[in-house]
Amino acid sequence: MNLNTDRVAGALVAIPGGRIDGLNARDFQEALKAAANEQDTAVIVDFGGVTYISSAGLRAVLVVAKLMRERKASFSLCALSEPIREIFSVSGFDKIIDIHATREDAVADAT
């Protein structure tokens, strides 16, 4: 798993790649928390390059989403592949975290 970041229209866009599983979920969580600063009003995680996410990865996403809410920042995901989207749906996470089809949609909603 790797994590690149970008800033688009005032939003932090985090771009993980590969697998997010029990071996690296905490690293993903800490990298995402470190990338988001106090001034960020929106954090978008682009899942286009994620090939797998485990329950540990889901927990990491939830922890960061909660932190962003505490900071009064929006948090959303975008570009999920169908298998990843299904995991978020089955787990019910799609009911508590905003999910957008594309990065552009997520940025437009966040700004």
N, C-alpha and C positions, 0 to 999 in steps of 0.2 A: 504494500500500500504506500502510495506517495500522496502528497498534498501540495498543490500549487494554489496560489491565491491571486486575485485581481481585484481592482476596485472599479466599479462601473456605476456611474451616476450616484455616487455617495454610498453605495452598498458594497460590502465585502462579499466577493464571490469566491468560495472555497471549492477547489476542484480535486477531489480525491480520485485515485485510480487503482485498479486492481481489486483485491479482496479486503473486506473489513471483517475480521473474525476474532476469535479469542486470543490469537497470538499478537494482534496489533490494534485491537479496539481501543485500548487505553492510550496508545501512542496517537491514534487518530483523534481521540477526544482531547488530549492535551494540546496537540498541534492546532486544532480548531479553536480551542479556548485561547491559546497564545496569539493566534492570528487576529482574533476579534478584539479590538480595543474599545475603551469606554466611550469613544466618540461615535462608534458605528451605530447607526439607527436601524440597519438592516443587515442580516447575514443570510446569504443564499448558498446552499450547498448543491453544486451541479454534480449529479450522480451519473452523468453520461459515460464515464470511464470505469464505473464500479461494476465488477462482474459477479460479486457475491457479497452478501451481508449476513452475518450470524446474529443470534440473539444478543451476544455481547456487543456487536456493532449497533444494533437497535438501541441498546441501553446507552451507548455513547452518544448517539444522536439525541436521545431524550434528555440526557444530562445537559448537553449544550443548549438544547431548545429551552430548558428550564432556566438556565443561566441568562440567556438572552431576554427571556420574559422578565426576569428580575431586573435587568438593566433597561427595561422598557424598549427593547429593540425587537423588530420583527424577525422571524426565523422561518425559512422555507426551504424546500427541496425542489429540484427540477431535473428534467431529462432522465427520469428513471426508466430503465429497460422494463419490459413487461414482467419478467420473473422477479425483479426487485420490487416493482410496483405491487405485485401480488403479495409479496412478503409484508409490505407495509399495510396492505389492505387486510390480510388475514389477521395480522397482529392488532389491528384497530388503530395503528399509528396514523393512518390517513385521516382519522377523525380529529386528531389533536395537533397535527402538524400540517401546515399548508403545503400542498404539492402542486407544482405547475408542470405543464407539458414541456415548456422550453425555458431557457435562461432568459430570453427576451420577455416572456410573460411574467416571470418571477421579478425581474428588475422593474418592469412597468407597474406591477402591483405594489412593490416595496417603496417606490419613489413618488 
